[in-house]
């Protein structure tokens, strides 16, 4: 299965939603988010609608049609349809927005637009980028280090599951729920409700102690899985339940 993921990138402290399409090996960026940064419009959605009409009137049909609708997490936490464009199309759109930020944004876009490919070749780059993003969001250094360690432990566990015949995303969710129930007494979805979260990443809203318990649960599961030489979903579930 080709990798698909949605992330937030930061340009001068402003959030830009983006989606990685593993099949095409390219990023798609939220057009409205880019418009908001470049135009400083109070209503970037309206600005984009007007700009789309102008582009069509000017004969730039391909630029508009290359913007694909994709459901992305909105400010209210709900998944809403928004226009997305790859780096090439986004550069064309930027040319149509008069802004002193256009040139620095183009350089930023060129850099972040291809960083995932570089990260695939050198996974350490992904860790460095994640650390920089957390620090830019204002997380304290000691929390960031724990969060990065938790990411590494989680990746070690999921790699172990993959090597042992657990391939479906829903199976990963079930196994993770079992570990969470053992560590916290609730599943991740139940924990998010307790914290009042919707689409946000649960672990990004954990305190130091919660991160430590989460790491211990997953590290213990990895160790038990190896010791039992668990194979397939059922055996790995037993390892998760009894960690």
N, C-alpha and C positions, 0 to 999 in steps of 0.2 A: 504494500500500500504506500503511495506517495505521501511524503510528509506534508501536513497542513497545520499551520499555526497562526494565531493572531497575537500581536504584541503591540506595545506602546513604544514609540520612539520619541525622543525629545529634541526639539530645535529651539535653542535659546529659552529653555524652560517651558515651552509650549508642547502639548501632547499631540502627536500625530499617530492615529491608528493605522496599523499596517497588517497585511496578511501574507504569509509565505505560501506560495503554491509550489509544492514539491515536484509536481508533474512537469510544470513549465520551468521550474527552477528560477523563479523571480518573485520579487516583492510587489504587492499591490497596496497603494496608499489611499487613504480616505481623502477624496477631493475636497470635501467640505472643510476638513481639518486644515488642509494646505491653504485653502482660500481664506480661512479665518486668520491664519498666521500672516499671510502676505497682504491682505486687504484691511485688516483690523476692523472689518465690518461688524456691526452689532448683530446682524442677521446673515451669517455666511451662507445659509441654505438659500435664501432669496438671491443673494449676490451670485451664487452658482447657477441658479435657474436663469437669471438674466444673461449671464455670460454664455451659457449653453445656447440660448436662442441667438445671441449675437454670432457665435461661432458657426452655427448652422446657416445663418443669413449670409455669412462671409464664405460659405462653401467648405467649411472645415468639418464636413460630416463624419469623416473617419475618426477625428479626434474625439468627437462626442460618442460615437458608437463603440469606440474602444473602451469606454468607461463601463465596467460591469457592475451591476447591482449585487451587493453582498450584505448579508445580515451581520452587523457588528454591534458590540456592546455600546449603548448610548450612555449619556450622563446619568440617566435615571436607573441604570442597571439593566434595562430591557434590551433585547436584541431587535435592532431596527435596520431596515434596508437602507443602504447608503451607496453612493457611486464610488467605485474604486478604480484606480488607474495604475498601470505599471510605470516604471521609471521613464521610459521613452515618451509615453503619452502625457505623463505629468509634466515633463519638460516643455511640451508644446503648450499645455494649459498655462504654465507659469509665464510664458512669453506674452500671454494675453492679459496679464494682470500687472498694471503699472505699480511698482513697489520698489523702494530702495533695498528691500530684503531679497529681491529676486536673485541676484548673483550669489550672495552667500548661501541662499537656500539651494540653488542649483548644485553648488559644491557639496553641501551637506547631503543632498539627495543622491548624488553620484557615489558618495562614500558609503552611506548606509544601505543604498540599494543593492550593493553587491557583497555586503559583509557576511551574509549567511553562507554564501558559497565558500568564502575564505574560512569561515568557522567549521564547515564540514571537513575541510582539508586540515585544519588545525583547531581542535576542540577547545584548546586553552584560550583562544580568542573570545569564545562565547562566555567563558567564565569572567574574563576581564571586563567584557561589555556589561554583563549583568551586575557586577560589582559597581561599576561606574554609574549605572542607572539608579541603583538603590541609594548611592551616596547623593546623587543629584536630587533625589526625592526627599532628602533630609533625614534618612535613617542614620542612627549613630553607628560608628565604626564597629563596635563590639557586636551589635545586632547583625550588621552586614556580614561579618565573618561567620557568625553562627548560621545565618541564612545560606551562605555559600557552601558551608559544610553540609547543611541539610540537603542541598541540591545534589552534591556529590554522592551522599549516602543513598538518596533516592535513585539516582541514575545507576548506581552499583546494583541496587535491588532489582530495578526493572530490567537491566541487562541480564541478571541471573534468571529472572522469569522468562525472558525471551529465549535464552539458551536452553531452558528446560521445557519448552513447548507451550508456553502461554503467549498467545499472539493477539487475541482480540482485545480491543480497548475496553469493552464492557467487563471482561474478566479482570483486567488491571484494576478497574473501579471496585469490583467486588472484593478483591484481595486487599486493596487499600482500606476499604470500609472495615474489614475484619481487624486489621492492625489498629485502626483508629478506635474501634470499640474496646480493644484491649488496653490501649493507652489512656483514652479519655472517657470511655463509657458511652460514646455516641459516634455515629457515622460522620464523615465529613459534611454531608448535606445537612444533617441535624446540627452540627457544630456551627455551620454558617448561619443557620437560622438563629441560633443562640446569640451570635455576634451581630446579627442584623445585616449580614452581607447578602448580596445577590450574585452578580456575575464576578465579583472581585475574587482574587486568589486568596484562599483561606490562610495559607502559610505566610503571606505577606502581611497578615493582620494578627499574627501570633506574637506573644511576648517571648522573652528569652527562655523562660521555663517551659513554655509550650513547645518551642522549637526543640529544646533538649529532649523532652519526652517523645516527641515525634521522631527525632533521630534515633533514640534508643530503641523504639519499637521497630523501626525499619532495619536498623543494623542487626538487631537480634533475629529478625525474620530471615535476613540474608544468611546469618550464621547457621540457623536451624535448617534452612533449606539445603545448604551445602552438606551439613552433617548427615541429614537424612537422604541426601541425593534424590530429593523430590523431583518427580517427573509428571508433567501434565498438570492440568488445572486442579483436579481433586487433591492430589498430594501436596501441591503448593498451597492450597487453601488450608489444609490441615496444619501445615507449617506456620501459616499466618495466624491461625486461630490459637495455636499453642505456643506462640512465641513468648 
